[in-house]
């Protein structure tokens, strides 16, 4: 029975902190999880190794016991004597004299844990509830592409993730790049453990004449020169239809007006909207007749 270097399996040093061990385990468990590596026996073997290493190193008592047994694992006879002493005394025996280090290799077993693990922490018939615990399933990630008008209203959408169809409700006001989590919609857990989560990233296409910045919308409205000079009324587009605006006389090109509450819905705040900012673009007339040009000359001289 070979000694197993659990530190090497997780890719951490013997001085690794509990946080270092947790991070290493999570990274490797996701990489080799059976849900991601179906029908891959090598990945399944690695996953078993990773779980066993974490089971030992993530618990201070188990880690201490493992470190003490160390490189002198070949002194199995002494270890067994210590176990017998423990059973006679009804308490914990002294396992002193076993140090760390040595040449390590992993010995696979058909059970959940290797023979080495069982020799250290009890035989199969006496497994603790901790050894039997399940492991959380892998998290899934996906992208959902919608256009700006879809994002304006709450609606339902169906998507397929890992061969499974899901029908979800998308709240109005969702933003480009926003990530939402669907708890329990990820990979299946191992040994009865909980499912992972599904993370959806929204990709929103701005396919309208409006530009969205946060909860506000921006657009440009063309007005003719005469209306800009003399004033008047103009029908302008909003995201939900047209509205009539009064144009003051002498309106300059590039003038901006703000329409309160005519912007984009604020995410998960029913009835609340951003603003619509409209920039006036004054159109200079072309193809003027000679008579019209003369009128402009007279205006220029006056």
N, C-alpha and C positions, 0 to 999 in steps of 0.2 A: 504494500500500500504506500503510494508516494505522497509526500507532503505537497500541499497546494499553496501556491503563492497568491493569496487573495489580493494583495496589494498590486501585484503585476497584472492580474485579471482586470482590475478597475483602472489601471494605468496611473496609480498614485504612489507617493512615497510612504514609508513607514511613519513619517512625521506628519502625514496629512491630517488636517482638521476634519471634524465631523461635517462641516459645510463642504469641504473639498470632496469628501467621499460621496455625499449626497448628489453634488453636481455631476461627478463622474458617472455614478450609477444611472441617473436620469438620462444622460446623454447616450450611454451605451444601451440602456434598456429600450429606448425609442428606436435606435438603429437596428437592433436585432429582434425586436418584438415579433412573435409569430404572425400577428395580423398583417404586418408589412412584408414578411418573408415567408409567405405560404409555400408549403412543400419544399422548404429549404432546411435540410437536416443539420447542416453546419451552423446555420443561424439559430436553430432550436437549441443545439448543444451550447453555443455561446451564451444564449439567453439563460440557460440553466446555470452556467458558470457564474454569470453576472449576478443573478439572484442569490446564489449561494454565498458569493463573496460579500454582497451587501448585507445579507442576513447576519454574517459574522461581524463585519467591520463597522456597521452602523449602530451596534449595540455595545456600549462600553464594557459590560461584563464579558460578553462573548469575545470581544476584541482582546481584552486582557488575558483571557484564558488561552486564546489562540497564540498571542505573542509569547506567553510563558512556555507553551509546549514546544514551539519553534523547531530549530534545526535538529534537536535531539529526539525527534519523533521515533527514531529507531529503538529507543529504550521502551518499547511497548510493554515489556515484562514489568518494569518498574511502575509504569502507568496503571497496569492491571492490578498490581499489588495495592496501589493507592486507591483504586476503585473499590477493592475488597475491604480495605480499611474503612473507607467511607460507609459501605453498607453495614459493617459491623458496628461502627460508632454512631450510626444514624445521623451523621452530619457530613460536612465537606472535608475531604482529605487534603493533605498538604501535597501540592503538585510542584513544590520548589525544585530547582535544579534543571528546569527545562528552559533553554534560552532561545532567542530568535535567530534567523539567518538560515543558510544552507542552500542546497540546490533543489529547485522546486519544479514540479510538473503536475498537471491536472489529471486525475483519474476519474473517468466518467462512470456513472452508475446508472442502472435502469430506473432507480427511484428518483425522487425529487432532489435529494442531496447525495453527495458522494460518500464512499465508505469512510474517508478521512473525517468528513463533517460528523458522521454518526459516531465515530470513535471519540471525538472530542466532546460532543454535546448530547450524547445519548443514542441508544439504538432505535430502530424504526418503530418498534413496539411502544417506545416511550417518548415519542416526539411531543414537543410542547406545542401549545396553540400558536405560538409565534412562528414556529417552523411550518405550520400548516396554513398560514395566512395567505390570502390571495394578493395578486399584484394588479395594479391599476392598468387599464388598457391604454393604448397609444392615442395621442391626440391627432385629429385629422385637420388639414387646412384646405381651403378651396377659395376660388374667386367667383364672384357673381357679377356679371356685366349687365347694367341697366342704363337707360338714357335719362336725361334730365327730367323729362316729363313723367317718367315712371317714378322717379324719386320725389316728385312733388306731392303725390298722393299715397296714402296707405293702401297697400294691395297685397295679394297673395301671389306667391311664386313657387313653382315646383323645381327642384334640382336633384340631381343624382350624385351621390357620394359613395365611392367604393361599392358600386352596384346596388346601392339602396336609395329608393326615392323618398324625398322629404318634401313636405308642403309647409312653407313657412310664411309668416306675415311680415312684410317689410314696412316699418313705420315711415310715415312721411317725414322728409327732412334728412334722411340718411345722407352722409357726406362721402365724397370720393376718398377712397383709402381707409374709410372707417371699418373697424373690425368688430364683429359681434360674436359672442360665444353661445353655442347651444350645448348645454350641459348634458352629458350622457349619450351624445350622438357620435362618439368616436369609436375606437376599436374595442373589441371585447376584452374584458379583464382575464387574467390567468388565475386558475385555482379558485374561481368564484369571486375574484376581485371586481371592483367597480369598473364600468366602462369609462373610456376617455371622453374628451370633449371635441366638439367640432367648431373650428374658428373660420368664419366667413369674412373675406375682405371684399368690399364693394368697389367696383370700378365703374365710374359714372361718365358717360359720354355727353359732352355739351353740344348737342345737335340742334340748337335753336339760335335765335338772334340775341339771346340773353346770355350774359356772362355771370356766373355765380361766384361771389366772394363771401364766404361764411354764410350768413343768412340773408344777405342783400343780393339783389339782382341789378345788373347794369345793362343799359341799352342806349341806342342812338335814334333820335327822331329827326327826320329831315323836314325843314320848313322853308318856304320860298322867301325870297328877298323882300317881297312886298309886305308879307305878314310880319317879318322880322322888323321892318322899318315902321310900318303903320300900326302893328298890333292886330290881334284878331283871335280866332279860335282854331284849334287843330285837333284832329282825332289821332291819338297815339296808341301804340300797342302796349298792353301789359301782358303778363304771363297767362292770364285767364280771359283776355278779351280786350276790347278797345275802350278808352275813356276820352272825354273831351276836355281839353286844357285851354285855358285862356293864355294867350301869348301877349305879354306887355309890349307896347311900342318901343322900338329901339333895342330889341333883344339882340345881344351879340352872339357871334358864332362861338360855340363851345360852352355856352351857358348851361349850367346844370340845375335841374329841379329834382326834389326828393318827394316821392309819393309814399307816405307812411302806410305801413301794413300791406303794401303791394309786392313785397319781396317773396322770399322762400319760406316755407313752413319751418318753425323751430322744432328740432327733433324732440319728440315726446313731450311737447308742450302744446296741447290741443288749443286751437284758436289763436295762437300767437305766430306772427310772421315778421320777417325782416322788411326792409324798405326797397323800393325800386328807385334807382337813380337814373334819370334820363338826361342825356346830353343832346342839346340842340345843334344840329348841323345846318347852317344857312346855305341854301343853294343859290349860286350866282347864275342868273339867266344867261342862256346862250342863244345864238341865232337871232339876235335882235334885228328888227327892221331899222331903216334909216331914221324913221320918225321916232322910234323908241330910243335910239341912240342919241338923237338930238335932245330929247327930254332929259336924258341923263347928263348931257353936256350943260344944259341950262341949270340943272340941280347943282352940278359941280361948281358953276360960277357964282351961284347965289350965296 
